[in-house]
């Protein structure tokens, strides 16, 4: 089934160069199985691996995933500790394969609250995969889009105050250049799992013209077939970017 979908994708032509994913539903997945929430996060980690492999197969060049928001720091300490441990586990178990696959990993967000072991894991995977050229995997950790935009505005204000730029040079492009995602541009497609119709303070600036795809599938159940279905749906759409077209 999924191989048939991949063949259809290749026949359709252009795929989204940059895909963003809100990975939602780990807790509900675990709850439905009478498992602790940490089991859902563990299962979700396997879905990240499937996502990476599917992007490589389809020809996507950048994927940005929302792994841990700034608001998530308000969760119970034991859940936060488990999530940080999973981050370290992901690095230790996946770094070699990611490097072999040509995947470059970057962690985007305010990383200062991370524990020293988690920070070391982040630095390690970024160094280990620095040579990857086939797929950019951006993992948003301790991330909030309003904070990201505020950070960009603060940097612009500092540049104006220092005389490096003038106020006339504060443009949309100048803001975009100071966002975490600047090297990869805006996403073409946003996928949100678990059926929630909101973007949850994720890439607010960058998603202005992205195509949105919402699936009821919980993140741990999201695999190769589900990803290819999202890409095919994207390929069937007419992206107008606000333009008026005539039949």
N, C-alpha and C positions, 0 to 999 in steps of 0.2 A: 504493500500500500504506500508506504513512505517513499520507496524507490520510484513508483509511478508519479508521485507528486514532484519529486526532484526532476524527473524527466520533463514534466510540464513546465517547471520553472525555467529550465534551460531553453525550452522552445519559446517561452514567452519573451525572453530577452533580458532587458535591464532588471537587475535586482536592487533593492535598497542598499546604498553604500554604507549607511550608518543606521543601525537599529538600536533603539533604546528599549529597555525592559524593566518594568516594575514587577518584581518577583514577589507576588502576594499569595498568601494562602497556606503557608507552612503550619501555622498554629491550628487552623481548621482541619487540615489534613491529619494532623496528629490527634486532635480531639475526636474526630470521627472513628479513629481506630483505638480509642482509649489509651493513647500513648502520651508521654510528656511532650511539651512543646519542643523541647530540645531534639526529640526524634524527628519532628517535622523539619527543623532546620538542617539536621543531618541529611535527610532525604532530599531537601532542596539543594544541598551542595552537589549531589549527583546530577541534578537537573542542570546546574551550571556547566558541568562537563559535557552533557549532551548538547547544550546550547552552543558551546564553542565548536564542537565537532560539526554541528548542523550549519553553522555560519561558514565554516571552511568549505563544506561541501557545496553550499549554494553560491559562494563567491562574495559574500558580505565581507567588507574590509574593516569595519569598525562596529563593535557592540559595546554599549554602555549600560551597565546593570545597576539597579538601586538595591544595595545590599543592607545598608544600615543608615537610618536617618539620624539627624541631630535629636529629634524627638524620642528616638529609641533609647537614648540614655536614661529616660525616665522609667524604663521597664525594671522589673525586679532584679536586684544585683546578681542573683544566681543565673538568670537568663542571659544577662549581659556577659557574665563570665563564660558561659557556655558558648555564646556567639564569638567572643574573642578567641576561645580555644578552637572553635571551628575554623576561624580565619587562619590560625597557625597550622592547623591540620591540612587545610587546603593548600597552603604554601608548601608544606613538607611532602605532601603526597602527589602534587600536581606539577610542581615547578619543572621537573625534568621532562615530562611529557609535553608541557606547554612550550618549552624551549625547542624540543624536537619538532613540534608542529609548526614552528615559526610564529608563535603567538607572543606579542609583547603586552605585558600587564602593567597598567598604571592604576594607582589608587588615588581617587579624587575626593577631596573634602578636607575638613579641618581635622587633621590627624593628631593634634596635640593631646586630646584626652585619652588616646590609646595607651594601654599599659606598655611598659618597656618591651616585654616579649612580643606583643602584637606589632609594635613599631619595628622591631628587628625583623619580623617576618615580612612586613611590607617592604622594607628596604631590600631584603634578600631577594624577593621575587621580582622586584623591579630591576635589580642588577642582573639577575640570572637570565631574564627574558629580554634584555635591552636590545639584542640583535634581531628580534623577531620582525618580519616584514610582511607576513601573510595576513595577519589579523591583529588589530589593536583591541585588547580587552580592557575596558575601563571599568573599575569596580568602585562605585560611590560608597564611601565609608564615612560615617559621621558627617553626612552631607545634608544640606538644606539649600534650596535654590534661592530663597530670599536672602539668606546669608551670603551666598555666592555673588548675587547681584550687588549687595551692599559692599562686599569686598572690592568688586570691580569699581564701584562709584568712589570708594575711598581712595583707591589707587589713582583714579583719574584726578580727584581733588588734589592729591599730593603732587601729581605731575604738573598741574596748573600752578599750584602754589610755588613750586620749585622753578617755574619758568621753562620746564621741558616741553610743554605744549601750551597753546592758548585755549581760551574757552571756546573759540570757534571750532577747535579740533576735537571737541567732545561730541562725537558722532555715534550713531548706532554701531558702526564698525569698530570704533574705539572701545566701546563697551564689550562687544563680542570678543575682541582681542584679549581682554583681561579676564575672561571666564575660564574655568578649568578646562572646558572642552575646546578651546580655541584651536589647538593643532588639528582637530578632526572635523570641525564644522558642525552644523546642526544635524540632528537625526532626520532621516527620511520617514521612518516608521517607528511608532511607539506601540509596544505590546504590553498590555496589562492583564495579568492572570487573576483568577478568582472572581471575575464578574463585577468588580467594583468600578463605577464610572466616575473616577476622579484621578487627578495626576499627583496629588499628595506632595506638593512642594518639591517636585522633581523637574529640573530643566525647564523652568517656567519661560525663560527667555528663548531657549533653543527650540522649543516645541511649537513655535508660532505657526509654522506651516507643515508640521509633521502629519502624516496620516495616522489615525488612531485605530487600534485593533484591540478590542476587549474580548476575552474568552472566559467562560465560566470555569475552565480547567484550573484546578489548584496547582500552584507552582511545582510541588514534587511530582505531579503527574504530567507535567508539560515536557514533551519529548520531541523527537525528530519529526514525527508526523504533524504535531501541532504547530511546530515552527514553520514547516513547509506550507501548511495551510495559511498561515498568516502572511507569508511572503507572496503566495499566489493571490491572495485577496488584495494585497498592495498592488501587484502587477496589473490587476484588472481595473484599477481606479484611474480616473482622469485628474491629475494634479494640476490645479489652475492657479495656485498661489495668489488668489484674490482677483485674477483676471476674469473678464466676462468673455465667454466663448459663444459662438453661434453655431447652430446645428447645420 
